[in-house]
Amino acid sequence: MKPWLILYLFAVNITAFALFGADKRKARRNAWRISEKALFLSAVLGGSLGAMVGMRVFHHKTKHWYFVFGIPAILVLQIIGCVLITNYL
C-alpha cells in the first residue's frame, strides 16, 4: 500500500474518532453539535473504523439504528472495495 494512502487513512480515522468524541462532549454540555451528516461523511471518506471505535469508546450514537448498522456497513463496503481494487488493478 502506498505511504500517502496509509497516512491519509490514519488522518481521516483519527479525525472521525475525534469528531465522535467532540460531539459527545458537546451533547453533554448542551452546546452546538456536529451534524450527523458530518459524522457520516467522516466515515464515508475512509474513517469508518475510527468512527466505529469512537462510537464504542464514547458511547455515542449507539441508540441510533442508522449509525449502529450504517457505520459498520460502510466499513464492510470499504474493505470489499479495497480487496477488489487490490486484486484486480
C-alpha positions as CSV (number, residue, x, y, z in Angstrom):
1,M,0.0,0.0,0.0
2,K,1.2,3.5,-0.8
3,P,2.7,5.5,2.1
4,W,0.5,8.5,1.3
5,L,-2.6,6.3,1.4
6,I,-1.7,5.0,4.8
7,L,-1.1,8.5,6.1
8,Y,-4.5,9.6,4.6
9,L,-6.3,6.7,6.2
10,F,-4.6,7.3,9.6
11,A,-5.5,11.0,9.5
12,V,-9.1,10.5,8.4
13,N,-9.7,7.8,11.1
14,I,-8.2,9.9,13.8
15,T,-10.4,12.8,12.6
16,A,-13.6,10.6,12.6
17,F,-12.7,9.3,16.1
18,A,-12.2,12.9,17.4
19,L,-15.4,14.1,15.8
20,F,-17.4,11.5,17.7
21,G,-15.7,12.4,20.9
22,A,-16.2,16.1,20.4
23,D,-19.9,15.7,19.5
24,K,-20.4,13.6,22.7
25,R,-18.7,16.3,24.8
26,K,-20.9,18.9,23.1
27,A,-24.0,16.8,23.7
28,R,-23.3,16.6,27.4
29,R,-22.8,20.4,27.6
30,N,-25.9,21.2,25.5
31,A,-23.6,23.1,23.1
32,W,-23.7,23.4,19.4
33,R,-23.4,19.9,17.9
34,I,-21.6,18.4,14.9
35,S,-24.1,17.4,12.3
36,E,-24.9,13.7,11.7
37,K,-24.0,14.4,8.0
38,A,-20.5,15.4,9.0
39,L,-20.2,12.3,11.2
40,F,-21.3,10.0,8.4
41,L,-19.1,11.9,5.9
42,S,-16.0,11.3,8.0
43,A,-16.8,7.6,7.8
44,V,-17.5,7.6,4.1
45,L,-14.2,9.4,3.3
46,G,-12.3,6.5,4.8
47,G,-12.7,7.0,8.6
48,S,-15.3,4.2,9.2
49,L,-13.0,2.3,11.5
50,G,-12.3,5.4,13.6
51,A,-16.0,6.3,13.6
52,M,-16.9,2.8,14.8
53,V,-14.3,2.9,17.6
54,G,-15.4,6.4,18.5
55,M,-19.0,5.2,18.8
56,R,-17.9,2.4,21.2
57,V,-15.4,4.4,23.3
58,F,-17.6,7.5,23.8
59,H,-20.9,5.5,23.8
60,H,-22.2,8.0,21.3
61,K,-24.9,7.5,18.7
62,T,-25.2,3.9,19.8
63,K,-29.0,4.1,20.1
64,H,-29.5,5.3,16.5
65,W,-30.0,2.3,14.3
66,Y,-28.7,4.2,11.2
67,F,-25.3,4.6,13.0
68,V,-25.3,1.2,14.6
69,F,-25.8,-0.5,11.2
70,G,-24.6,2.2,8.8
71,I,-21.1,2.7,10.1
72,P,-20.2,-1.0,10.0
73,A,-21.8,-1.3,6.6
74,I,-19.6,1.5,5.3
75,L,-16.6,-0.3,6.7
76,V,-17.5,-3.6,5.1
77,L,-18.1,-1.9,1.7
78,Q,-14.7,-0.1,2.0
79,I,-12.9,-3.4,2.8
80,I,-14.6,-5.1,-0.1
81,G,-13.7,-2.2,-2.4
82,C,-10.0,-2.3,-1.2
83,V,-9.8,-6.0,-1.8
84,L,-11.4,-5.7,-5.3
85,I,-9.1,-2.8,-6.2
86,T,-6.0,-4.5,-4.9
87,N,-6.8,-7.8,-6.7
88,Y,-8.0,-6.5,-10.0
89,L,-5.9,-3.4,-10.7
